[in-house]
C-alpha cells in the first residue's frame, strides 16, 4: 500500500525540478528590457566595387571620384532579451543619425557638382546569442532597416545650355545583418548599476530601392542605385 504522502512528494519534486531552471533564467543578467547609446564608424557606397568606371574620355580623370560616403553614426536602441538557457533571444529597435557626407571634388573635370548626405536610420529586428562566459554574450542579428538619403546636383557649366539643379530626399528600405559581443561590466547580479554592459558590433545593410529619374537626357529613364552600408558600432547600455 502506497503512503498518501508519496504522490504529493512526487508532484512537488517535479514542480521543483522545473521551477529551479525557470527561476535561474528569470534572474539571468541577459533577461529583461534594455536601453543603449550607440556610436561608431559609418560608410555607405554603391554596390560597385569600382569608384568610377571611365572610358578614358577625360571626364573622370584617374578615377579619383570616390563613391563612398563616410561619417560617424550615433543614436539609441531599445530591446528585450530572454535567456532560454543554451541561447538568448532578443528583439530590438534603433533610431540612428549620421554625419556622413560626400561632396563632388572641385578638381574633377566634369560639368556638374553633387553632395550626398546621410540622414536618420531606423532598424527593427531580432538577435540570437550564446553565453561564452556568465557575463559575455556572442550574438548574431538581422532585420529590417530604413534610411534617408539627401542628394543635391548642380550644373556648373553656365554656357553648356543645360540647367540641371535639383535637390532630392528619399527614404529607402533594406535588410541588415550583423554580429557582436556584449560584456557585462558590473557582475550582472544585484546592486546599483550591476546590469550595465558594453558592446561592440559590426553590421552590414543593403538598400536596393534608391532611384533617380534622368531629367538630363531622357525623362523616361530611371536610374536605380544599389547601396551597401558597413558600420562598426560601440555601445553602452543597461538592462532593467
N, C-alpha and C positions, 0 to 999 in steps of 0.2 A: 504494500500500500504506500502510495506516494504521500509525502508530507504536504499539507496545504500551503506550506511556505515555499516550496520548490518553484512553482510556476511564477509567483511574483518575483522571486530572486532572479530567475532566468530572464524575465522581461526587463527587470532593472539593469541586469548586466548588458543585455543587447542595447538598451537605450543609452547606457553609459558609453558603450563602445562607439556609437555613432555621435554622441554629444561631444566627446572629447575632441575629435578632429574638427568638428564644426566650430567649437569654441576657439580652438587654436587658430583656424583660418580667420575668424572674425577679429581676433587680436593681432593678426598679421600686420606688419608695418606697410604692406603693399595692398591693403584693402581700404576702400573708402574714397571720398571725393578729394580732389587735389586742385591746386591753383599754382600757376607758374608764370615767371617772367623770362622771356627768351630774347636772345640776340646773337647775331653771327654773320658770317660771310654769305653773300647772295650774288648769283650770276645767272643771267638769262641770255640765251642766244638762239639763233635759228638752228633747225635740225642739221644743217650742213656743217661739216667739219672743216670747210674751207672758208676763210674770212671773206674773200671777194673773188668770184670767178670772172676772169677777164679774157678778152680775145686780142689782147695787146693793141688795143685801139687808142691807148694813151689816156683814157678817161680815168681809170683807177690804176695809176702807175705804181708798180712794185707791190701791189696787193696790200697796201698799208691801211685800208679801211677796216677797222675792227668791228665785227658784228656783236661782240659780247657787251652786255650791259651789266656792269658790276656795281655793287654797293653794300651797304650794311642793312640787314633786316632786323626788325625789332617788333616785339608785341607781347601778347599774353595768351595763355591757354588755360582751359578748364577741362577736367576729366574725372572719370570714376573708374576705379580698378577693383577687381575681385580676385582674391587669392584662392585658387581652386586646388591647392596642394602642389602637384607637379608643375603646373603652369599658372600664370597670372593673366587674366583677361581684362581689357580696358576699352572704354570709349572716350573720345576726346574731341575738342574743337579748339580752333585757334583764330585769333584776329591779329594780323601782322601788317606792317608797312615796311617800306624800303626807301633808302636813299639812292637806289640805282638810277643812273642817268648816263646816256651816251649821246654825244653831240658830234655832228659832222666835222671832220678835221678841215680847218681853213686851207691847209696845204693841198688838199685833194683837188685835182684839176677836173672839176665837174660843175655843171651849171645849176646846182641846187644845194641846199643845206637841209639838215634834218636834226631833230632832237627827239630822243625816246626817254620817257620817264616811267619807272615802275611805281605803282601805287598800292593800294591796300590789297591784301591777300587773305582769303578765307579758306579754312580747311575743316572738314569733319571726317572722322574715320575711326578705325579700331586698331588695337595693338594686342599682341600676344607675346609673353615673355617667360623666361625661366630664371629662377634664383640660382646664381652660381655660388653665392655665399648668403648667409642670413640677411645681409644688408646690401647686396648687389644684385641688380636685375639687368639681364640682357634681353632685348626685345626687338621685334620687327613690327612694322606698322604699314597701313595702307588705307586710302580713302579718296574722297572727292575734294577737289580744290578749285577755287575760282579767283582769278586775279584781274586787276585793272591795269591797262597799259595806255598811256597817253603819248601821242605822236604829233609832231609838227614838221611839215615840209614847206620849204620856201624856195622859190625860183630866184637865183642870184644874178642871172644874166639879164640885164634890163633890155638889151637890144635883140633878144632872140625871138621876139614875137610870141612868147609863151608866158602866160600868167598863171603860175601854179603855186598857190599859197593856201594851205588849209591845215586845220587842227582836227585831230581825231582822238576820241576816247572810247575804248572798248573794254568790255568785260568778257573774259574767255574762260571756258570750262576745261578741266583736265583731271588727271588722276595723279596721286602721289604715292610713292613707295619709299620706305626708309628703314633705318636700323639704328639702335643706340644703346647706351648703358646708363643706368640710373643708380646712384650711390647715396644711401642714407648717411647723414652727417651728424646724427645725434643718437645713434643706437637703435632708434625706432621703437623703443618701449618705454612709455611713461615719462613724465617730466616735461617742463615747458620747452617747446621747440624741438623735441626729440623726433618729431616726424618730418623735419626739414630734410631736403635732399638736393643734390646737384645732378645734372645730366649733360651728356654730350651726344649729339645726334647728327647723322647725315641723312639727307633726303633728296630724292630726285622727283621732279614733277614734269609732266608733259602736257602741253596745251596745243591742240590741233585746229582751233577754230578762229584764229586771228586772220581777218580778211580785209583787203583794201580794194576799192573799185578804182580801176585805172582810168582816171579822168584826163590823163595827158595824151594818150594815144588812141584809146578805144573805150568808150564809156561802158561797153558791154563786157569788157574783160575784167574778171575778178581775180585778184592775186591772193592766194592762200599761203599763210606762213605757219609752219610747224615750229613750235618753240620747246626748247629743253631748258629746264631750270635745275641748278645744283645749289644746295645750301648746306652749310655746316653750322649747326646751332648749338650754343651752350645755354643752359638754363638753371634757374634756382627756383625751388618750389616748396610747398608744404602740403602735407596730407592731413585732413581734418578728421 
